[in-house]
């Protein structure tokens, strides 16, 4: 996983951190930051939610695709 991809995808979608964590169903901003900084890995369900919210493929978010 490339943690910066999660942050970059969120920013490209013009979604603020406070909006993202609540729409993703996370407990708080700390959880989103842990994913974005690579401290924790999202599970497959969370990757799917991020994919839908950010408009990027799961493979892209995981770093498996360059585009």
PQR file of N, CA, C, O and H, with PARSE charges and radii, in Angstrom:
ATOM      1  N   UNK A   1       0.838  -1.186   0.000 -0.4000 1.5000
ATOM      2  CA  UNK A   1       0.000   0.000   0.000 -0.0000 2.0000
ATOM      3  C   UNK A   1       0.878   1.242   0.000  0.5500 1.7000
ATOM      4  O   UNK A   1       1.932   1.268   0.635 -0.5500 1.4000
ATOM      5  N   UNK A   2       0.445   2.252  -0.702 -0.4000 1.5000
ATOM      6  CA  UNK A   2       1.114   3.545  -0.690 -0.0000 2.0000
ATOM      7  C   UNK A   2       0.190   4.509   0.050  0.5500 1.7000
ATOM      8  O   UNK A   2      -0.769   5.017  -0.533 -0.5500 1.4000
ATOM      9  H   UNK A   2      -0.411   2.231  -1.218  0.4000 1.0000
ATOM     10  N   UNK A   3       0.470   4.765   1.331 -0.4000 1.5000
ATOM     11  CA  UNK A   3      -0.454   5.578   2.133 -0.0000 2.0000
ATOM     12  C   UNK A   3      -0.745   6.947   1.539  0.5500 1.7000
ATOM     13  O   UNK A   3      -1.853   7.460   1.700 -0.5500 1.4000
ATOM     14  H   UNK A   3       1.248   4.352   1.805  0.4000 1.0000
ATOM     15  N   UNK A   4       0.220   7.550   0.856 -0.4000 1.5000
ATOM     16  CA  UNK A   4      -0.033   8.871   0.291 -0.0000 2.0000
ATOM     17  C   UNK A   4      -1.123   8.822  -0.771  0.5500 1.7000
ATOM     18  O   UNK A   4      -1.761   9.839  -1.043 -0.5500 1.4000
ATOM     19  H   UNK A   4       1.119   7.133   0.725  0.4000 1.0000
ATOM     20  N   UNK A   5      -1.346   7.663  -1.373 -0.4000 1.5000
ATOM     21  CA  UNK A   5      -2.409   7.535  -2.373 -0.0000 2.0000
ATOM     22  C   UNK A   5      -3.772   7.819  -1.746  0.5500 1.7000
ATOM     23  O   UNK A   5      -4.634   8.429  -2.378 -0.5500 1.4000
ATOM     24  H   UNK A   5      -0.828   6.837  -1.152  0.4000 1.0000
ATOM     25  N   UNK A   6      -3.960   7.386  -0.528 -0.4000 1.5000
ATOM     26  CA  UNK A   6      -5.239   7.621   0.140 -0.0000 2.0000
ATOM     27  C   UNK A   6      -5.456   9.114   0.348  0.5500 1.7000
ATOM     28  O   UNK A   6      -6.538   9.636   0.079 -0.5500 1.4000
ATOM     29  H   UNK A   6      -3.260   6.891  -0.014  0.4000 1.0000
ATOM     30  N   UNK A   7      -4.446   9.779   0.815 -0.4000 1.5000
ATOM     31  CA  UNK A   7      -4.536  11.226   1.025 -0.0000 2.0000
ATOM     32  C   UNK A   7      -4.691  11.955  -0.304  0.5500 1.7000
ATOM     33  O   UNK A   7      -5.538  12.838  -0.440 -0.5500 1.4000
ATOM     34  H   UNK A   7      -3.567   9.355   1.032  0.4000 1.0000
ATOM     35  N   UNK A   8      -3.873  11.585  -1.278 -0.4000 1.5000
ATOM     36  CA  UNK A   8      -3.923  12.240  -2.577 -0.0000 2.0000
ATOM     37  C   UNK A   8      -5.275  12.044  -3.257  0.5500 1.7000
ATOM     38  O   UNK A   8      -5.799  12.971  -3.875 -0.5500 1.4000
ATOM     39  H   UNK A   8      -3.185  10.869  -1.168  0.4000 1.0000
ATOM     40  N   UNK A   9      -5.841  10.845  -3.146 -0.4000 1.5000
ATOM     41  CA  UNK A   9      -7.154  10.576  -3.749 -0.0000 2.0000
ATOM     42  C   UNK A   9      -8.231  11.415  -3.074  0.5500 1.7000
ATOM     43  O   UNK A   9      -9.123  11.940  -3.741 -0.5500 1.4000
ATOM     44  H   UNK A   9      -5.416  10.093  -2.643  0.4000 1.0000
ATOM     45  N   UNK A  10      -8.148  11.542  -1.755 -0.4000 1.5000
ATOM     46  CA  UNK A  10      -9.122  12.363  -1.027 -0.0000 2.0000
ATOM     47  C   UNK A  10      -9.009  13.816  -1.451  0.5500 1.7000
ATOM     48  O   UNK A  10     -10.020  14.471  -1.704 -0.5500 1.4000
ATOM     49  H   UNK A  10      -7.424  11.115  -1.214  0.4000 1.0000
ATOM     50  N   UNK A  11      -7.787  14.323  -1.531 -0.4000 1.5000
ATOM     51  CA  UNK A  11      -7.579  15.716  -1.926 -0.0000 2.0000
ATOM     52  C   UNK A  11      -8.030  15.959  -3.363  0.5500 1.7000
ATOM     53  O   UNK A  11      -8.629  16.993  -3.658 -0.5500 1.4000
ATOM     54  H   UNK A  11      -6.966  13.790  -1.326  0.4000 1.0000
ATOM     55  N   UNK A  12      -7.746  15.014  -4.256 -0.4000 1.5000
ATOM     56  CA  UNK A  12      -8.162  15.159  -5.659 -0.0000 2.0000
ATOM     57  C   UNK A  12      -9.681  15.195  -5.781  0.5500 1.7000
ATOM     58  O   UNK A  12     -10.226  15.836  -6.680 -0.5500 1.4000
ATOM     59  H   UNK A  12      -7.259  14.174  -4.016  0.4000 1.0000
ATOM     60  N   UNK A  13     -10.356  14.503  -4.873 -0.4000 1.5000
ATOM     61  CA  UNK A  13     -11.824  14.499  -4.870 -0.0000 2.0000
ATOM     62  C   UNK A  13     -12.391  15.727  -4.156  0.5500 1.7000
ATOM     63  O   UNK A  13     -13.607  15.894  -4.065 -0.5500 1.4000
ATOM     64  H   UNK A  13      -9.914  13.982  -4.144  0.4000 1.0000
ATOM     65  N   UNK A  14     -11.501  16.580  -3.653 -0.4000 1.5000
ATOM     66  CA  UNK A  14     -11.890  17.810  -2.940 -0.0000 2.0000
ATOM     67  C   UNK A  14     -12.747  17.512  -1.718  0.5500 1.7000
ATOM     68  O   UNK A  14     -13.759  18.170  -1.472 -0.5500 1.4000
ATOM     69  H   UNK A  14     -10.513  16.444  -3.727  0.4000 1.0000
ATOM     70  N   UNK A  15     -12.320  16.502  -0.953 -0.4000 1.5000
ATOM     71  CA  UNK A  15     -13.039  16.097   0.254 -0.0000 2.0000
ATOM     72  C   UNK A  15     -12.154  16.382   1.461  0.5500 1.7000
ATOM     73  O   UNK A  15     -11.018  15.911   1.526 -0.5500 1.4000
ATOM     74  H   UNK A  15     -11.499  15.968  -1.153  0.4000 1.0000
ATOM     75  N   UNK A  16     -12.665  17.141   2.403 -0.4000 1.5000
ATOM     76  CA  UNK A  16     -11.935  17.467   3.626 -0.0000 2.0000
ATOM     77  C   UNK A  16     -11.851  16.244   4.530  0.5500 1.7000
ATOM     78  O   UNK A  16     -12.693  15.349   4.462 -0.5500 1.4000
ATOM     79  H   UNK A  16     -13.588  17.523   2.350  0.4000 1.0000
ATOM     80  N   UNK A  17     -10.832  16.216   5.372 -0.4000 1.5000
ATOM     81  CA  UNK A  17     -10.676  15.104   6.307 -0.0000 2.0000
ATOM     82  C   UNK A  17     -11.911  14.917   7.177  0.5500 1.7000
ATOM     83  O   UNK A  17     -12.362  13.791   7.386 -0.5500 1.4000
ATOM     84  H   UNK A  17     -10.147  16.943   5.428  0.4000 1.0000
ATOM     85  N   UNK A  18     -12.458  16.014   7.683 -0.4000 1.5000
ATOM     86  CA  UNK A  18     -13.631  15.910   8.566 -0.0000 2.0000
ATOM     87  C   UNK A  18     -14.833  15.322   7.846  0.5500 1.7000
ATOM     88  O   UNK A  18     -15.637  14.614   8.454 -0.5500 1.4000
ATOM     89  H   UNK A  18     -12.091  16.929   7.514  0.4000 1.0000
ATOM     90  N   UNK A  19     -14.959  15.603   6.586 -0.4000 1.5000
ATOM     91  CA  UNK A  19     -16.042  15.023   5.797 -0.0000 2.0000
ATOM     92  C   UNK A  19     -15.779  13.556   5.519  0.5500 1.7000
ATOM     93  O   UNK A  19     -16.674  12.719   5.636 -0.5500 1.4000
ATOM     94  H   UNK A  19     -14.307  16.177   6.092  0.4000 1.0000
ATOM     95  N   UNK A  20     -14.532  13.250   5.145 -0.4000 1.5000
ATOM     96  CA  UNK A  20     -14.180  11.877   4.771 -0.0000 2.0000
ATOM     97  C   UNK A  20     -14.393  10.893   5.910  0.5500 1.7000
ATOM     98  O   UNK A  20     -15.011   9.848   5.709 -0.5500 1.4000
ATOM     99  H   UNK A  20     -13.805  13.930   5.050  0.4000 1.0000
ATOM    100  N   UNK A  21     -13.895  11.205   7.102 -0.4000 1.5000
ATOM    101  CA  UNK A  21     -13.996  10.204   8.163 -0.0000 2.0000
ATOM    102  C   UNK A  21     -15.444   9.921   8.521  0.5500 1.7000
ATOM    103  O   UNK A  21     -15.799   8.783   8.829 -0.5500 1.4000
ATOM    104  H   UNK A  21     -13.394  12.054   7.266  0.4000 1.0000
ATOM    105  N   UNK A  22     -16.282  10.948   8.484 -0.4000 1.5000
ATOM    106  CA  UNK A  22     -17.677  10.701   8.839 -0.0000 2.0000
ATOM    107  C   UNK A  22     -18.400   9.925   7.739  0.5500 1.7000
ATOM    108  O   UNK A  22     -19.199   9.037   8.036 -0.5500 1.4000
ATOM    109  H   UNK A  22     -15.993  11.873   8.235  0.4000 1.0000
ATOM    110  N   UNK A  23     -18.127  10.249   6.465 -0.4000 1.5000
ATOM    111  CA  UNK A  23     -18.776   9.521   5.368 -0.0000 2.0000
ATOM    112  C   UNK A  23     -18.285   8.081   5.256  0.5500 1.7000
ATOM    113  O   UNK A  23     -19.002   7.212   4.758 -0.5500 1.4000
ATOM    114  H   UNK A  23     -17.477  10.970   6.224  0.4000 1.0000
ATOM    115  N   UNK A  24     -17.072   7.834   5.715 -0.4000 1.5000
ATOM    116  CA  UNK A  24     -16.527   6.476   5.677 -0.0000 2.0000
ATOM    117  C   UNK A  24     -16.974   5.641   6.879  0.5500 1.7000
ATOM    118  O   UNK A  24     -16.730   4.435   6.925 -0.5500 1.4000
ATOM    119  H   UNK A  24     -16.491   8.540   6.119  0.4000 1.0000
ATOM    120  N   UNK A  25     -17.619   6.274   7.839 -0.4000 1.5000
ATOM    121  CA  UNK A  25     -18.096   5.552   9.014 -0.0000 2.0000
ATOM    122  C   UNK A  25     -17.009   5.264  10.039  0.5500 1.7000
ATOM    123  O   UNK A  25     -17.124   4.330  10.832 -0.5500 1.4000
ATOM    124  H   UNK A  25     -17.816   7.254   7.802  0.4000 1.0000
ATOM    125  N   UNK A  26     -15.946   6.078  10.018 -0.4000 1.5000
ATOM    126  CA  UNK A  26     -14.865   5.898  10.983 -0.0000 2.0000
ATOM    127  C   UNK A  26     -15.240   6.554  12.308  0.5500 1.7000
ATOM    128  O   UNK A  26     -16.138   7.395  12.365 -0.5500 1.4000
ATOM    129  H   UNK A  26     -15.853   6.837   9.374  0.4000 1.0000
ATOM    130  N   UNK A  27     -14.552   6.166  13.356 -0.4000 1.5000
ATOM    131  CA  UNK A  27     -14.833   6.702  14.688 -0.0000 2.0000
ATOM    132  C   UNK A  27     -14.400   8.154  14.846  0.5500 1.7000
ATOM    133  O   UNK A  27     -14.983   8.905  15.628 -0.5500 1.4000
ATOM    134  H   UNK A  27     -13.823   5.484  13.309  0.4000 1.0000
ATOM    135  N   UNK A  28     -13.371   8.539  14.095 -0.4000 1.5000
ATOM    136  CA  UNK A  28     -12.898   9.907  14.201 -0.0000 2.0000
ATOM    137  C   UNK A  28     -11.782  10.195  13.223  0.5500 1.7000
ATOM    138  O   UNK A  28     -11.369   9.327  12.453 -0.5500 1.4000
ATOM    139  H   UNK A  28     -12.897   7.929  13.460  0.4000 1.0000
ATOM    140  N   UNK A  29     -11.305  11.406  13.262 -0.4000 1.5000
ATOM    141  CA  UNK A  29     -10.253  11.868  12.380 -0.0000 2.0000
ATOM    142  C   UNK A  29      -8.967  11.064  12.581  0.5500 1.7000
ATOM    143  O   UNK A  29      -8.215  10.839  11.632 -0.5500 1.4000
ATOM    144  H   UNK A  29     -11.640  12.111  13.887  0.4000 1.0000
ATOM    145  N   UNK A  30      -8.724  10.642  13.793 -0.4000 1.5000
ATOM    146  CA  UNK A  30      -7.527   9.857  14.097 -0.0000 2.0000
ATOM    147  C   UNK A  30      -7.458   8.595  13.241  0.5500 1.7000
ATOM    148  O   UNK A  30      -6.384   8.221  12.770 -0.5500 1.4000
ATOM    149  H   UNK A  30      -9.335  10.825  14.563  0.4000 1.0000
ATOM    150  N   UNK A  31      -8.598   7.941  13.038 -0.4000 1.5000
ATOM    151  CA  UNK A  31      -8.632   6.723  12.227 -0.0000 2.0000
ATOM    152  C   UNK A  31      -8.257   7.019  10.777  0.5500 1.7000
ATOM    153  O   UNK A  31      -7.480   6.275  10.177 -0.5500 1.4000
ATOM    154  H   UNK A  31      -9.471   8.245  13.421  0.4000 1.0000
ATOM    155  N   UNK A  32      -8.794   8.085  10.213 -0.4000 1.5000
ATOM    156  CA  UNK A  32      -8.479   8.455   8.839 -0.0000 2.0000
ATOM    157  C   UNK A  32      -6.999   8.783   8.703  0.5500 1.7000
ATOM    158  O   UNK A  32      -6.349   8.345   7.753 -0.5500 1.4000
ATOM    159  H   UNK A  32      -9.425   8.689  10.700  0.4000 1.0000
ATOM    160  N   UNK A  33      -6.475   9.537   9.628 -0.4000 1.5000
ATOM    161  CA  UNK A  33      -5.054   9.895   9.593 -0.0000 2.0000
ATOM    162  C   UNK A  33      -4.168   8.662   9.686  0.5500 1.7000
ATOM    163  O   UNK A  33      -3.130   8.594   9.027 -0.5500 1.4000
ATOM    164  H   UNK A  33      -7.004   9.892  10.399  0.4000 1.0000
ATOM    165  N   UNK A  34      -4.561   7.693  10.491 -0.4000 1.5000
ATOM    166  CA  UNK A  34      -3.776   6.458  10.615 -0.0000 2.0000
ATOM    167  C   UNK A  34      -3.693   5.745   9.265  0.5500 1.7000
ATOM    168  O   UNK A  34      -2.643   5.206   8.916 -0.5500 1.4000
ATOM    169  H   UNK A  34      -5.404   7.748  11.027  0.4000 1.0000
ATOM    170  N   UNK A  35      -4.775   5.737   8.516 -0.4000 1.5000
ATOM    171  CA  UNK A  35      -4.759   5.143   7.177 -0.0000 2.0000
ATOM    172  C   UNK A  35      -3.907   5.969   6.226  0.5500 1.7000
ATOM    173  O   UNK A  35      -3.083   5.426   5.491 -0.5500 1.4000
ATOM    174  H   UNK A  35      -5.628   6.175   8.800  0.4000 1.0000
ATOM    175  N   UNK A  36      -4.106   7.274   6.239 -0.4000 1.5000
ATOM    176  CA  UNK A  36      -3.408   8.136   5.300 -0.0000 2.0000
ATOM    177  C   UNK A  36      -1.903   8.185   5.545  0.5500 1.7000
ATOM    178  O   UNK A  36      -1.141   8.429   4.610 -0.5500 1.4000
ATOM    179  H   UNK A  36      -4.777   7.715   6.836  0.4000 1.0000
ATOM    180  N   UNK A  37      -1.470   7.966   6.746 -0.4000 1.5000
ATOM    181  CA  UNK A  37      -0.040   7.986   7.064 -0.0000 2.0000
ATOM    182  C   UNK A  37       0.567   6.598   7.128  0.5500 1.7000
ATOM    183  O   UNK A  37       1.756   6.462   7.418 -0.5500 1.4000
ATOM    184  H   UNK A  37      -2.089   7.768   7.506  0.4000 1.0000
ATOM    185  N   UNK A  38      -0.227   5.556   6.863 -0.4000 1.5000
ATOM    186  CA  UNK A  38       0.301   4.199   6.812 -0.0000 2.0000
ATOM    187  C   UNK A  38       0.535   3.547   8.154  0.5500 1.7000
ATOM    188  O   UNK A  38       1.221   2.528   8.238 -0.5500 1.4000
ATOM    189  H   UNK A  38      -1.192   5.666   6.627  0.4000 1.0000
ATOM    190  N   UNK A  39      -0.024   4.121   9.210 -0.4000 1.5000
ATOM    191  CA  UNK A  39       0.108   3.536  10.540 -0.0000 2.0000
ATOM    192  C   UNK A  39      -0.762   2.283  10.649  0.5500 1.7000
ATOM    193  O   UNK A  39      -0.393   1.307  11.301 -0.5500 1.4000
ATOM    194  H   UNK A  39      -0.581   4.949   9.142  0.4000 1.0000
ATOM    195  N   UNK A  40      -1.919   2.334   9.999 -0.4000 1.5000
ATOM    196  CA  UNK A  40      -2.837   1.193   9.953 -0.0000 2.0000
ATOM    197  C   UNK A  40      -3.244   0.957   8.507  0.5500 1.7000
ATOM    198  O   UNK A  40      -3.245   1.874   7.686 -0.5500 1.4000
ATOM    199  H   UNK A  40      -2.219   3.127   9.470  0.4000 1.0000
ATOM    200  N   UNK A  41      -3.588  -0.290   8.214 -0.4000 1.5000
ATOM    201  CA  UNK A  41      -4.039  -0.663   6.872 -0.0000 2.0000
ATOM    202  C   UNK A  41      -5.557  -0.805   6.874  0.5500 1.7000
ATOM    203  O   UNK A  41      -6.115  -1.465   7.749 -0.5500 1.4000
ATOM    204  H   UNK A  41      -3.587  -1.035   8.881  0.4000 1.0000
ATOM    205  N   UNK A  42      -6.230  -0.190   5.900 -0.4000 1.5000
ATOM    206  CA  UNK A  42      -7.673  -0.383   5.782 -0.0000 2.0000
ATOM    207  C   UNK A  42      -7.981  -1.830   5.399  0.5500 1.7000
ATOM    208  O   UNK A  42      -7.191  -2.470   4.704 -0.5500 1.4000
ATOM    209  H   UNK A  42      -5.776   0.347   5.189  0.4000 1.0000
ATOM    210  N   UNK A  43      -9.114  -2.340   5.845 -0.4000 1.5000
ATOM    211  CA  UNK A  43      -9.530  -3.665   5.386 -0.0000 2.0000
ATOM    212  C   UNK A  43     -10.201  -3.508   4.020  0.5500 1.7000
ATOM    213  O   UNK A  43     -10.384  -2.391   3.537 -0.5500 1.4000
ATOM    214  H   UNK A  43      -9.755  -1.821   6.409  0.4000 1.0000
ATOM    215  N   UNK A  44     -10.562  -4.620   3.410 -0.4000 1.5000
ATOM    216  CA  UNK A  44     -11.129  -4.576   2.060 -0.0000 2.0000
ATOM    217  C   UNK A  44     -12.418  -3.759   1.992  0.5500 1.7000
ATOM    218  O   UNK A  44     -12.650  -3.046   1.016 -0.5500 1.4000
ATOM    219  H   UNK A  44     -10.414  -5.528   3.802  0.4000 1.0000
ATOM    220  N   UNK A  45     -13.252  -3.863   3.021 -0.4000 1.5000
ATOM    221  CA  UNK A  45     -14.496  -3.082   3.038 -0.0000 2.0000
ATOM    222  C   UNK A  45     -14.211  -1.582   3.067  0.5500 1.7000
ATOM    223  O   UNK A  45     -14.891  -0.804   2.399 -0.5500 1.4000
ATOM    224  H   UNK A  45     -13.063  -4.442   3.813  0.4000 1.0000
ATOM    225  N   UNK A  46     -13.210  -1.181   3.839 -0.4000 1.5000
ATOM    226  CA  UNK A  46     -12.861   0.241   3.924 -0.0000 2.0000
ATOM    227  C   UNK A  46     -12.271   0.725   2.605  0.5500 1.7000
ATOM    228  O   UNK A  46     -12.565   1.835   2.160 -0.5500 1.4000
ATOM    229  H   UNK A  46     -12.657  -1.813   4.382  0.4000 1.0000
ATOM    230  N   UNK A  47     -11.439  -0.107   1.979 -0.4000 1.5000
ATOM    231  CA  UNK A  47     -10.918   0.271   0.661 -0.0000 2.0000
ATOM    232  C   UNK A  47     -12.065   0.494  -0.321  0.5500 1.7000
ATOM    233  O   UNK A  47     -12.022   1.428  -1.122 -0.5500 1.4000
ATOM    234  H   UNK A  47     -11.201  -1.009   2.340  0.4000 1.0000
ATOM    235  N   UNK A  48     -13.078  -0.349  -0.264 -0.4000 1.5000
ATOM    236  CA  UNK A  48     -14.212  -0.213  -1.170 -0.0000 2.0000
ATOM    237  C   UNK A  48     -14.959   1.098  -0.907  0.5500 1.7000
ATOM    238  O   UNK A  48     -15.342   1.794  -1.847 -0.5500 1.4000
ATOM    239  H   UNK A  48     -13.113  -1.107   0.386  0.4000 1.0000
ATOM    240  N   UNK A  49     -15.165   1.431   0.363 -0.4000 1.5000
ATOM    241  CA  UNK A  49     -15.827   2.687   0.711 -0.0000 2.0000
ATOM    242  C   UNK A  49     -15.014   3.884   0.227  0.5500 1.7000
ATOM    243  O   UNK A  49     -15.566   4.844  -0.310 -0.5500 1.4000
ATOM    244  H   UNK A  49     -14.854   0.865   1.126  0.4000 1.0000
ATOM    245  N   UNK A  50     -13.699   3.819   0.422 -0.4000 1.5000
ATOM    246  CA  UNK A  50     -12.822   4.901  -0.027 -0.0000 2.0000
ATOM    247  C   UNK A  50     -12.862   5.027  -1.545  0.5500 1.7000
ATOM    248  O   UNK A  50     -12.887   6.133  -2.086 -0.5500 1.4000
ATOM    249  H   UNK A  50     -13.250   3.040   0.858  0.4000 1.0000
ATOM    250  N   UNK A  51     -12.869   3.903  -2.216 -0.4000 1.5000
ATOM    251  CA  UNK A  51     -12.933   3.881  -3.671 -0.0000 2.0000
ATOM    252  C   UNK A  51     -14.180   4.600  -4.172  0.5500 1.7000
ATOM    253  O   UNK A  51     -14.107   5.421  -5.086 -0.5500 1.4000
ATOM    254  H   UNK A  51     -12.849   3.004  -1.777  0.4000 1.0000
ATOM    255  N   UNK A  52     -15.294   4.296  -3.584 -0.4000 1.5000
ATOM    256  CA  UNK A  52     -16.560   4.912  -3.987 -0.0000 2.0000
ATOM    257  C   UNK A  52     -16.587   6.404  -3.657  0.5500 1.7000
ATOM    258  O   UNK A  52     -17.066   7.209  -4.455 -0.5500 1.4000
ATOM    259  H   UNK A  52     -15.354   3.629  -2.842  0.4000 1.0000
ATOM    260  N   UNK A  53     -16.079   6.767  -2.493 -0.4000 1.5000
ATOM    261  CA  UNK A  53     -16.106   8.167  -2.074 -0.0000 2.0000
ATOM    262  C   UNK A  53     -15.125   9.022  -2.877  0.5500 1.7000
ATOM    263  O   UNK A  53     -15.443  10.151  -3.250 -0.5500 1.4000
ATOM    264  H   UNK A  53     -15.690   6.113  -1.845  0.4000 1.0000
ATOM    265  N   UNK A  54     -13.944   8.489  -3.140 -0.4000 1.5000
ATOM    266  CA  UNK A  54     -12.892   9.257  -3.793 -0.0000 2.0000
ATOM    267  C   UNK A  54     -12.904   9.136  -5.319  0.5500 1.7000
ATOM    268  O   UNK A  54     -12.240   9.910  -6.010 -0.5500 1.4000
ATOM    269  H   UNK A  54     -13.685   7.572  -2.837  0.4000 1.0000
ATOM    270  N   UNK A  55     -13.653   8.172  -5.840 -0.4000 1.5000
ATOM    271  CA  UNK A  55     -13.711   8.000  -7.289 -0.0000 2.0000
ATOM    272  C   UNK A  55     -12.455   7.388  -7.885  0.5500 1.7000
ATOM    273  O   UNK A  55     -12.121   7.655  -9.039 -0.5500 1.4000
ATOM    274  H   UNK A  55     -14.191   7.544  -5.280  0.4000 1.0000
ATOM    275  N   UNK A  56     -11.765   6.581  -7.120 -0.4000 1.5000
ATOM    276  CA  UNK A  56     -10.558   5.878  -7.583 -0.0000 2.0000
ATOM    277  C   UNK A  56     -10.755   4.388  -7.355  0.5500 1.7000
ATOM    278  O   UNK A  56     -11.516   3.991  -6.473 -0.5500 1.4000
ATOM    279  H   UNK A  56     -12.036   6.364  -6.182  0.4000 1.0000
ATOM    280  N   UNK A  57     -10.079   3.563  -8.141 -0.4000 1.5000
ATOM    281  CA  UNK A  57     -10.217   2.118  -7.985 -0.0000 2.0000
ATOM    282  C   UNK A  57      -9.507   1.638  -6.722  0.5500 1.7000
ATOM    283  O   UNK A  57      -8.575   2.275  -6.233 -0.5500 1.4000
ATOM    284  H   UNK A  57      -9.461   3.886  -8.858  0.4000 1.0000
ATOM    285  N   UNK A  58      -9.965   0.514  -6.214 -0.4000 1.5000
ATOM    286  CA  UNK A  58      -9.320  -0.087  -5.047 -0.0000 2.0000
ATOM    287  C   UNK A  58      -7.867  -0.415  -5.384  0.5500 1.7000
ATOM    288  O   UNK A  58      -6.973  -0.191  -4.568 -0.5500 1.4000
ATOM    289  H   UNK A  58     -10.722  -0.003  -6.611  0.4000 1.0000
ATOM    290  N   UNK A  59      -7.633  -0.939  -6.575 -0.4000 1.5000
ATOM    291  CA  UNK A  59      -6.261  -1.274  -6.975 -0.0000 2.0000
ATOM    292  C   UNK A  59      -5.369  -0.034  -6.967  0.5500 1.7000
ATOM    293  O   UNK A  59      -4.213  -0.096  -6.548 -0.5500 1.4000
ATOM    294  H   UNK A  59      -8.360  -1.121  -7.238  0.4000 1.0000
ATOM    295  N   UNK A  60      -5.906   1.082  -7.429 -0.4000 1.5000
ATOM    296  CA  UNK A  60      -5.127   2.323  -7.389 -0.0000 2.0000
ATOM    297  C   UNK A  60      -4.819   2.712  -5.941  0.5500 1.7000
ATOM    298  O   UNK A  60      -3.679   3.032  -5.604 -0.5500 1.4000
ATOM    299  H   UNK A  60      -6.845   1.133  -7.770  0.4000 1.0000
ATOM    300  N   UNK A  61      -5.843   2.682  -5.095 -0.4000 1.5000
ATOM    301  CA  UNK A  61      -5.626   3.078  -3.698 -0.0000 2.0000
ATOM    302  C   UNK A  61      -4.624   2.181  -2.988  0.5500 1.7000
ATOM    303  O   UNK A  61      -3.886   2.637  -2.114 -0.5500 1.4000
ATOM    304  H   UNK A  61      -6.769   2.423  -5.368  0.4000 1.0000
ATOM    305  N   UNK A  62      -4.598   0.913  -3.361 -0.4000 1.5000
ATOM    306  CA  UNK A  62      -3.643  -0.026  -2.764 -0.0000 2.0000
ATOM    307  C   UNK A  62      -2.248   0.102  -3.359  0.5500 1.7000
ATOM    308  O   UNK A  62      -1.299  -0.496  -2.851 -0.5500 1.4000
ATOM    309  H   UNK A  62      -5.197   0.543  -4.071  0.4000 1.0000
ATOM    310  N   UNK A  63      -2.114   0.883  -4.441 -0.4000 1.5000
ATOM    311  CA  UNK A  63      -0.809   1.038  -5.074 -0.0000 2.0000
ATOM    312  C   UNK A  63      -0.504  -0.027  -6.088  0.5500 1.7000
ATOM    313  O   UNK A  63       0.649  -0.188  -6.490 -0.5500 1.4000
ATOM    314  H   UNK A  63      -2.884   1.369  -4.854  0.4000 1.0000
ATOM    315  N   UNK A  64      -1.518  -0.765  -6.514 -0.4000 1.5000
ATOM    316  CA  UNK A  64      -1.308  -1.823  -7.481 -0.0000 2.0000
ATOM    317  C   UNK A  64      -1.364  -1.320  -8.915  0.5500 1.7000
ATOM    318  O   UNK A  64      -0.955  -2.030  -9.834 -0.5500 1.4000
ATOM    319  H   UNK A  64      -2.454  -0.634  -6.188  0.4000 1.0000
ATOM    320  N   UNK A  65      -1.863  -0.107  -9.119 -0.4000 1.5000
ATOM    321  CA  UNK A  65      -1.920   0.533 -10.429 -0.0000 2.0000
ATOM    322  C   UNK A  65      -1.290   1.907 -10.338  0.5500 1.7000
ATOM    323  O   UNK A  65      -1.392   2.573  -9.308 -0.5500 1.4000
ATOM    324  H   UNK A  65      -2.195   0.469  -8.372  0.4000 1.0000
ATOM    325  N   UNK A  66      -0.645   2.332 -11.399 -0.4000 1.5000
ATOM    326  CA  UNK A  66      -0.026   3.652 -11.407 -0.0000 2.0000
ATOM    327  C   UNK A  66      -1.007   4.758 -11.767  0.5500 1.7000
ATOM    328  O   UNK A  66      -0.782   5.920 -11.430 -0.5500 1.4000
ATOM    329  H   UNK A  66      -0.561   1.790 -12.235  0.4000 1.0000
ATOM    330  N   UNK A  67      -2.088   4.408 -12.444 -0.4000 1.5000
ATOM    331  CA  UNK A  67      -3.037   5.431 -12.900 -0.0000 2.0000
ATOM    332  C   UNK A  67      -4.354   5.268 -12.189  0.5500 1.7000
ATOM    333  O   UNK A  67      -5.286   6.034 -12.433 -0.5500 1.4000
ATOM    334  H   UNK A  67      -2.271   3.464 -12.718  0.4000 1.0000
TER
END
